[in-house]
Amino acid sequence: MGATETATNPSAAASETHARLLLGGNVSIPKVGPYATAWEWSAECPWSWRLAVHGDPTYEDTVLFAFLVDCAMKMFILGDMNVHGTMEHLSPSDLAWEVIQESRRLVATYFHRPAELSPAQRKIPNEVYVIFRKLAQNLRRIQERCDITINQRIRHPSVKFAFHRLIWDVERLSHHRDLFRRAHLWLYGEDANRHSWMPPWDVDGSSVSIRDWIFDHN
């Protein structure tokens, strides 16, 4: 496999449209191509080649996606973004996708129209904007390749634990390590250093549903 490859058509293996349970309870169903948008995948991409070609996320992809959701949710709250009246009628998954899109618009403002940012939005660290943009820039391609239903609980320790391990265990992502560590510190309030130990499951059940996070924490 070369350093850069264009993923537009899946192989026969991608024709399987079975649902897959992802980290945090999210569910993914691959879509059969050809896909509308080519994906110029390279080793610098945080998402996997398998996802780009087959619409079938690896475990590392599911961790990155769960982190992206957690990150969008915190940006939504701290970024002082508004809850629209129409959001009340959305499913939890559609709510989460709406928050992700709102966060993408915030990131675009940060990079292209920074003077329009509110004081609260300026307090979000630069590293968070950078890593969110890096992950979110291929979201349209991901959505063309698989349907993802978002069911995860926000800030669940299993996601925090998995993301912490991902930072150190996946060599392919090592060039993003500093960005990931700073984002981890901002998001979870803990430094993801190599030797820190974090339990994979939360004995206190300290996590929040998507709906409660959006409507009760905002």
C-alpha positions as CSV (number, residue, x, y, z in Angstrom):
1,M,0.0,0.0,0.0
2,G,1.4,3.4,-1.0
3,A,1.7,6.5,1.2
4,T,-1.4,7.9,-0.5
5,E,-4.4,6.0,-1.9
6,T,-7.7,7.1,-3.3
7,A,-10.7,5.3,-1.7
8,T,-13.8,5.5,-3.9
9,N,-15.0,1.9,-4.5
10,P,-15.2,-0.8,-1.8
11,S,-14.1,-4.4,-2.5
12,A,-16.5,-7.3,-2.2
13,A,-15.9,-7.5,1.5
14,A,-17.5,-4.1,1.9
15,S,-20.8,-5.3,0.6
16,E,-21.5,-6.8,4.0
17,T,-23.9,-4.3,5.6
18,H,-23.9,-5.9,9.1
19,A,-24.3,-3.5,12.0
20,R,-21.3,-3.2,14.3
21,L,-21.3,-2.3,17.9
22,L,-18.7,0.4,18.5
23,L,-17.1,1.8,21.7
24,G,-19.6,3.4,24.0
25,G,-22.6,1.7,22.4
26,N,-22.5,3.5,19.1
27,V,-23.6,1.5,16.1
28,S,-22.1,1.5,12.6
29,I,-23.5,0.0,9.4
30,P,-21.2,0.1,6.3
31,K,-22.7,1.4,3.1
32,V,-22.0,-0.1,-0.3
33,G,-20.1,2.1,-2.7
34,P,-19.2,3.7,-5.0
35,Y,-19.0,6.8,-2.8
36,A,-19.7,10.3,-3.9
37,T,-16.5,11.8,-2.5
38,A,-13.1,10.3,-3.1
39,W,-10.9,9.9,0.0
40,E,-7.3,10.7,-0.6
41,W,-6.1,8.5,2.3
42,S,-2.5,8.7,3.5
43,A,-0.6,7.5,6.5
44,E,-1.0,11.0,8.1
45,C,-4.7,10.5,8.3
46,P,-5.9,9.7,11.8
47,W,-8.7,7.5,10.4
48,S,-7.9,4.0,9.1
49,W,-7.5,2.9,5.6
50,R,-10.1,0.2,6.3
51,L,-12.7,2.9,7.1
52,A,-11.8,4.9,4.0
53,V,-12.1,2.0,1.7
54,H,-14.7,-0.3,3.3
55,G,-16.7,2.0,5.6
56,D,-15.8,-0.5,8.3
57,P,-14.2,1.2,11.3
58,T,-11.3,-0.3,13.2
59,Y,-11.3,-0.3,17.0
60,E,-9.0,2.8,16.9
61,D,-11.5,4.5,14.7
62,T,-14.3,3.9,17.2
63,V,-12.1,5.4,20.0
64,L,-11.4,8.5,17.9
65,F,-15.1,8.9,17.0
66,A,-16.2,8.5,20.7
67,F,-13.5,11.1,21.6
68,L,-14.8,13.4,18.8
69,V,-18.3,13.2,20.3
70,D,-17.1,14.0,23.8
71,C,-15.0,16.9,22.5
72,A,-18.0,18.3,20.5
73,M,-20.2,18.1,23.5
74,K,-17.8,20.1,25.7
75,M,-17.2,22.7,22.9
76,F,-21.0,23.0,22.7
77,I,-21.3,23.9,26.4
78,L,-18.1,25.9,26.9
79,G,-18.4,27.5,23.5
80,D,-21.7,29.1,24.6
81,M,-23.6,27.7,21.6
82,N,-27.3,27.8,21.6
83,V,-29.9,25.1,21.8
84,H,-32.4,25.4,19.0
85,G,-36.1,24.8,19.7
86,T,-36.2,22.2,16.9
87,M,-33.5,20.2,18.7
88,E,-36.1,19.1,21.4
89,H,-37.7,16.7,18.9
90,L,-34.5,15.0,17.7
91,S,-33.4,11.6,18.7
92,P,-30.3,11.4,20.9
93,S,-28.2,10.4,17.9
94,D,-29.5,13.2,15.8
95,L,-28.9,15.6,18.7
96,A,-25.3,14.4,18.8
97,W,-24.8,14.9,15.1
98,E,-26.3,18.4,15.3
99,V,-23.8,19.3,18.1
100,I,-21.0,17.9,16.0
101,Q,-22.0,20.1,13.1
102,E,-22.4,23.2,15.4
103,S,-18.9,22.5,16.7
104,R,-17.6,22.2,13.1
105,R,-19.0,25.6,12.4
106,L,-17.3,27.0,15.5
107,V,-14.0,25.5,14.4
108,A,-14.4,27.1,11.0
109,T,-15.1,30.5,12.7
110,Y,-11.9,30.0,14.8
111,F,-9.7,29.6,11.7
112,H,-11.4,31.9,9.3
113,R,-13.2,34.6,11.2
114,P,-11.6,34.7,14.7
115,A,-12.9,38.2,15.4
116,E,-16.4,36.7,15.6
117,L,-15.6,34.4,18.5
118,S,-17.2,35.1,21.9
119,P,-15.0,35.4,25.0
120,A,-16.0,31.8,26.0
121,Q,-15.1,30.5,22.6
122,R,-11.6,32.1,22.8
123,K,-10.9,30.2,26.0
124,I,-11.0,26.9,24.2
125,P,-7.4,25.9,23.6
126,N,-5.9,26.2,20.1
127,E,-4.9,22.5,20.3
128,V,-8.5,21.5,20.7
129,Y,-9.5,23.4,17.6
130,V,-6.6,21.9,15.6
131,I,-7.3,18.3,16.5
132,F,-11.0,18.6,16.1
133,R,-10.6,20.1,12.6
134,K,-8.1,17.3,11.8
135,L,-10.7,14.6,12.8
136,A,-13.8,16.3,11.5
137,Q,-12.5,17.2,8.0
138,N,-13.3,13.7,6.8
139,L,-16.7,13.3,8.6
140,R,-18.6,13.7,5.3
141,R,-16.6,10.9,3.8
142,I,-17.2,8.8,6.9
143,Q,-21.0,9.4,6.7
144,E,-21.0,8.5,3.0
145,R,-19.3,5.2,3.9
146,C,-21.3,4.1,7.0
147,D,-24.3,5.1,9.0
148,I,-23.3,5.8,12.6
149,T,-25.9,5.9,15.4
150,I,-24.5,7.7,18.4
151,N,-25.6,6.2,21.7
152,Q,-22.6,6.8,23.9
153,R,-22.9,8.4,27.3
154,I,-20.9,11.7,27.5
155,R,-17.6,11.7,29.4
156,H,-17.9,8.0,30.1
157,P,-14.6,6.7,31.8
158,S,-14.4,3.8,29.3
159,V,-14.0,6.3,26.5
160,K,-11.5,8.3,28.5
161,F,-9.5,5.1,29.3
162,A,-9.6,3.9,25.6
163,F,-8.5,7.3,24.3
164,H,-5.7,7.5,26.9
165,R,-4.4,4.1,25.7
166,L,-4.8,5.0,22.0
167,I,-2.5,8.0,22.5
168,W,0.4,5.8,23.5
169,D,-0.4,2.4,21.9
170,V,-1.0,3.3,18.3
171,E,2.3,4.1,16.6
172,R,0.5,5.4,13.5
173,L,-1.0,8.2,15.6
174,S,2.3,9.1,17.4
175,H,2.8,12.3,15.3
176,H,-0.5,13.6,16.8
177,R,0.4,12.6,20.3
178,D,1.1,16.1,21.8
179,L,-2.2,17.4,20.3
180,F,-4.1,14.4,21.7
181,R,-2.6,14.8,25.1
182,R,-3.5,18.5,25.4
183,A,-7.0,17.8,24.2
184,H,-7.3,15.0,26.7
185,L,-6.2,17.3,29.5
186,W,-8.8,19.9,28.4
187,L,-11.6,17.4,27.9
188,Y,-11.1,15.1,30.9
189,G,-9.0,17.3,33.3
190,E,-6.2,14.7,33.5
191,D,-2.8,14.5,31.8
192,A,-2.6,11.4,29.7
193,N,1.0,10.6,30.4
194,R,2.5,7.2,29.6
195,H,2.7,5.9,33.1
196,S,-0.6,7.2,34.5
197,W,-3.1,4.4,35.3
198,M,-6.8,4.9,34.5
199,P,-9.5,2.3,35.2
200,P,-11.4,1.2,32.1
201,W,-14.8,1.2,33.8
202,D,-16.3,3.7,36.1
203,V,-17.5,2.4,39.5
204,D,-19.6,5.5,40.2
205,G,-21.4,5.6,36.8
206,S,-20.3,9.2,36.4
207,S,-21.4,9.9,32.8
208,V,-24.3,11.8,31.3
209,S,-26.8,10.9,28.5
210,I,-26.7,12.9,25.3
211,R,-30.1,14.5,26.0
212,D,-29.3,15.4,29.6
213,W,-25.9,16.9,28.6
214,I,-27.5,19.2,26.0
215,F,-30.6,20.3,27.8
216,D,-29.6,20.1,31.5
217,H,-26.0,21.2,31.3
218,N,-26.5,24.0,28.8
